[in-house]
């Protein structure tokens, strides 16, 4: 979940990236709305699925009035104070053509393909300054002469967060949340590693670019040894990123299992008025929303 200043501009951007608004929840009494966007083209990974039965969904939260507040600015997670969340990532069919299309539309880049040493990734900025990584589903050297791009082939590939202790985080997401480590990228020369986790079978040798809904953990060497080191969870000031979300088949049993794993809670099912959602805290204090999936046979999943 990302907090946004102007939902019209944000939805327009993500729709330009090929996503579709698959759900909207309005809470006028609490003065905020939620927008859910995902890929829904014929070639998409979860076409036609219920909003809760998808692996790559972007939730945007709009608090009424921010669009008219000249001083409002969401923290994008990549600068202090507020460093923690890093970016969303969209994988595309032909990366050069996809980036050119974004540039032609007037969107700004944090990093263009031609910048720096890494010529196979780019970072475009959404209207709030959140970074959206663009990666290719095909190696960049094989698409450099391709001029067309099909947004129907795009994937909401992953969300990246920085973690203090990679061992603690990997154990949590695998043992507690039930994810599988899909891929590891070690960058010893730059003193950091990347870990990609998700649900379902591990990908073949073709890699993870065609997957959706992965979680990327970035670990910078040495942070685990610093007792005073802490990443920002996005929900304390300055606010921006809010949480990731996991849907489960039986919410009561899932929360009982989390309790048996001695997790830290932000909100138990029994807390507050909303009894159909819980929030677990990961080792860095990031919030993980836990809700019921539409395919569950145990209780009712809220519909639009």
N, C-alpha and C positions, 0 to 999 in steps of 0.2 A: 504494500500500500504506500502511495505517495500523496502527500498533501500538495494541492495545487492552488494557485492564485485565481486563475480564470478558467473555468472548466470548458468554455467554448473553445478557447485557444488550445487547451491541452487535448481535448477530444479530437479536434481538427488535426493536430500533429500526429497522434497515434493512428487515426484513420488514414492519414496520408502514408503512413508506414504499412498500411494494408490491414490494420485491425478493424474489428467491428464492435460497436457497443452492443454487448449481449445482455446487459442488465443495468437498470438504474434503480436505486433505492432513495426515496426522498424522506427526510425527517425534518419537516418545517418547524415542528415544536422544539427541536433541538438545534435548529438553524444549521443543518449540514445535509449534503447529498453525497451518495456514493455512486461512482460510475465504474462498470466492469467492462474491460475490452479484451478481445482475444481474436486469434485468427480463425476464420470461419468459412474460407473459400473451399471449393470442391477438393482441392489438393491438400488442405490443411490437415493437421494431425488429429484434431478433435471436432471436425465439422458436425454441426447439429447437436452436439452433446449438451446436456444440461450445464448451466454455468458452474455447478459444483463438481462436475465430472470432467474436468479439463486439467491439463498439466501446465498450461502456460497462460495465465490470466493476469492482467494489470488492473489493479484497483486504484482509482483516483478519488481522493476525499476533498470536497470543497466545503469550506466553512463560509457561510453567507457573509458577504461584504468585503472579503479580501480583494475581490476584483476591482473595487473602488478605493482601496487603501494604497496610496502611493508609497507608503513605508513598508508594506508587506513584502517579504522575500523569503521563500522556502530555502532551508539549508540543504545543499545538494549532497552533503556527506563527504566531500573531497577536500575540505579546507577546515582549518581550526578557527573558532571552536566548532565542534560538531562533526569531526571526522569519524567515520564508521562505515555506513553504507557507501558502496562505490558506484554501481551502475546497474542498469538493465542491459540485456544483450539480445539483439535480433540477428538471426542468421538469414542470409539472403542467397539467391541463386547465383547472381553475377555481381560481385562486390563493387567493381569499378562503375558499372552502369547504375547500381543502386545508389552509390554515393553521389554520382553526378546528378541523378534525379533529385536528391535532397538538396544539393547545392543550387541547382537551377530553381528550386522552389523558394530559395532565400533562407534556408535554415543554416544556422551557424554550426561550426565544428570546433570541438575541443582539440581534436587531432584529425587531420586529413590523412588519406592513404599515403600521400607523398611526404608527410612529416616524419622526422625521426628515422630510426633504423628499422622499425617494424612496419613493413609495407603491406602487410596482409590484414590489418585491422584499422578501423577508424572509430572515432567517437563523435557523434552528432549531439547537439544540445537540444533538449525539449524546451518549451516556452518558459519553464521555471528554472532552467539551467541544470536540470538533472542530466547526467551523462547516459547516453544510450550507445553501447558498443555495437558496431556493425562487423560481423564476421561472414566469411564465405562458406557456403556448403560445398563448394568446389575450390580447389587451390587457386590462389589469385593469379598465378602465372598461366593458368589455363583459360582465364576469362578476361584477360586484359584487352582483347580485341572485340569483345562482345558489347554491343551498344544497347541492348534491350534488357529489361528486368521485369519479372512478373511477381507482383506483391502477393499473389495467391500461393506462391511457393515459400513465402517467408515463415519463420518459426520464432516464437517468443522463447528464446533458448535458455537464458538463465538470469538470475539475480545474484549480484556479488556483494558480500559483506566481508569486512576485515575482522580477523579474530586474533586474540592475544596468544592463546595456547592451542596450537593445532591438534595436539593429542587429546586434550579435553573436548574440543569441539567435534573432532572426528568421532570420538567415542559417543558423545551425546547424540549426534545426528544419525549414527548407525544403530547404536544399541537402544536408545530411547525413542527416537522418531522413526526408526525402521528403514532408513534410506540405505542405498547401496553406493559405495564409492565407485563412480564410473570412470574417472580419469584423474591422474596426478601429473602436474607439470612442475618439475623442479628447476629453479633458476638460481643455482648456487652462486653464479658470478654476480648476480644482482641482489643476493641475500633475501630471496622470497620464494615461496612455493604456492601453487594454486591447486585446490582440490575441488573436483566437481562431483556432486552427489545428487541422487534422485531416486525415483521409484521405477519399478519395472526391471526388465533384463538389461544387463550391461550391453553396450553397443558393440558392433563388430569392429574390425580393424579400421573401418571407414571413419571412426571417431564419433564425437558427440554433437556435431553441428546440426544434425537433423533431429535431435531430441528437443523436447519442450519441457519447461518447468524445472530445470536444474537449479541447484544452489551452488554457487562458487564461493569457496572460502579462500581468502587471501591471508597468508601468514607471513609476516616480516620477521626474519630471524632475530631472536633475542628479546622480543617483547614479553615472552613467557617468563623471563628472568627478572623483569622489572616489577617490583611489588607495587609501585605507584602508577603503573601504566593502565589506562582504561580507554576503551573505545566508546564513542557516543552512540546511544541506541536510537536516536532520532525522535524520541518522544519527550525527552527533556528539552529545555530551551538550549539552542535554537532548534526548532522543529522542522522536519522535512519527511524523511522516510518514517513509516509507521510500523510495519510488520510484514512477515511472510505468513502464508496460511496453508494449512494442511486439512484436507477433508478425510473423514474416517467413516467406517461402516456402522459402528455402534459407539455413540458419543459417551454414554455412561461407562461402558466397558473400557474404552480408550482412556478416559480420565482416571478410572480405577487403576489401570496399568501404569499410567504416568505417576500416580500417587505411590504405587509400589516401587517405582524407580527413584523415589525421593526427589522429584523435580521441584524447582522453585516456581511458584505460581505468581502471575500478575492478577489473574482472575480465575477462580474456580467456577464450575458450573452453578454452584449454589450462591455465588456472590451477586448482588445487585438484582436488577429486574430482568436482565437478558439471560434466560436459563437454557438457551440453545447454542451458546458459544462459550469457550474458555480460552485463556491465554496462558501459555507456558513461557518461561524465560529460559533462554539458552545460556551457556557459560559466560557469555559477554553481556548478558542482560538484554539482548534483542528479544522482541516479543514474537511469539508464534501463535497465531490464531488457530484454534482447533474447532472445526464445525462438522456438521453431518453431511455426507454425500447423498446425492439424489438416488443412487442405486441401492441405498440401504433398505433393508426390509424390517428394521427394528423400530423405526419411528418416522414421523413425517418430516420431510425437508421443506423449508419454506419456499414457496414458489412466487413468481412475479404476479 
